[in-house]
Each structure stands twice: as structure tokens, then as C-alpha cells.
Amino acid sequence: MIRFRNLLMSSLLLCGAVNMAPAAEPIPKEYVCQRATSKITIDGKLDDEWAAADWTDEFVDIEGDKRPKPRFRTRAKMLWDDEYFYVAAQLDEPHVWGTITQRDAVIFQDNDFEVFIDPNSDSREYYEFEINALNTGWDLFLPKRYKDGGTAVNEWDIAGLKTAIHVDGTLNDPSDEDRGWSVELAIPWKALAEYAHRPSPPQPGDRWRVSFSRVEWLTEVLDGKYVKVPNKREDNWVWSPQGIIDMHEPGKWGFVEFAPAK
């Protein structure tokens, strides 16, 4: 009987009827961040100043391969120098829109781009920044994860932050089709040093936990304006998949290694 049961289980496993192994955890993405070779002008346009930086892999669903590929392409680039951590992103989007103009509002109620940084990879004292196509930002600090009882500190600001947006098309105009929008950020190391517990700016070869997310809502046009489709939750597209719908798991974020000057 035992031999028969073992043979039956083996047959079921081969047929895919029984899956005894737990789902594999996503492997964190890795990126080598080159030093900037010239001054970066923060104007939202990803021009030749970014030539030294590679694109990240295209973003995927936050849950990874278990979910469909995103409808629109998203990619990011990073550079650094002694003063700033630079982040750029290109978001393909046929209909660019935004409504929120108040700083530190809940930006992900619009389509947005988000940055998460945990300098010493301890899943505590990490930073988040969100921005929409109107160049409205929300910077916040998390002393610990929400699941551990953490509360976002909205009063914390990235002192000296520079941001810019470029829309390749027309903002909030449903009558035409756009190509997308791009983001440029210059995040001062002095601001990140506050809770880094390690050198900031980093030393060449240092690795920080970093991730990016894009929130995308389904919309329709009503009375000449974009409105969200009722009863549809947002899509979350990320550089390094989390495996779950929760960006506040820093241990699942990607690794960024800071390269020396060439």
C-alpha cells in the first residue's frame, strides 16, 4: 500500500496535479550605478547626460511572473556623484494625466512613479518618494515597516531635492494620444545620511537597497476628462518584483552598487 501511494504521488507530481514545493521567492534585481561624468540638468529630459547609465530591466507586475506583463513599458536609470543620487524614469503612457497639486498628498491616487531607499538593508528607517505627472511630490520616512507597527512620517522632507517632469504629449487632454512622461530626480546624500547609518555619499562598491514602483489606474473619459474606472484597483508595476502586493518589504527590494569613477 505504501509503495502504491508513493507511486501515485510521483505520478501526480509529474502531471502537475500536486505542487509540494512552495512558490519561489523572486530574486532581487541588481544594478551598477555609474558615477556621472558631467553635470546633470534636472529638467525631466533624459538627454546625453544620461548616456553613461544603463537602463534597468523593464518593470513587471509587483507579484512577478504570476501576473500578466504590464500594459505599458517602464524603465529607470541611476547615476551618482559626491552630492546627489540621480534617478531617471521613462513611463510609456498613451494618456498622461494628473490631478494632485498639493505637496505631501497621497500621490498614488494619481498615476505615479515611486522610489524606495533602505541604505543599510535592515528593513528599518527607510525612505519613500512619490511623484505624479504634475511634478507634485510626496516624501516620507518610515522608522519601521507598517506590518511592524510603523507609521509614515509625512513631515520629513528631502532637503535640497530637485525634481522635474517632461510630458511627451499633452497633459490632461483626452482628445489625442501621448507617448509618455519622464522623471528626473536629484536626491541629496546629505538628506539620506540622516538615517543611513553608513557613509552617505556611499563608498565605491557599497550596495544599498533600492526599488521603484509605478502605480497605474484604469481610466475612461467622461465629459472631456479622465476619470478612474469604478471598482477597479490600481496596477503596481515594479523594477524588482515583491511576490506580494506590498512595497513595504525592503528585504525584497533590488540592490544598487555604486561604481567608482572610470
Buried (B, 14 or more C-beta within 10 A) or exposed (E): EEEEEEEEEEEEEEEEEEEEEEEEEBEBBEBEBBBBBEEBEBBBBBEEBBEBBEBBEBBBBBBBEEBEEBEBBBBBBBBBBEBBBBBBBBBBBEBBBBBBEEEBBEBBBBBBBBBBBBBBBEBBBBBBBBBBBBBBBBBBBBBBBEEEEBEBEBEBBBEEBBBBBBBBBEBBBBEEEBEBBBBBBBBBBBBBBBBBEEEBBBEEEBBBBBBBBBBBBEBEEEEEEBBBEEEEEBBBBBBBBBBEEBBBBBEBBBBBBBBEEE
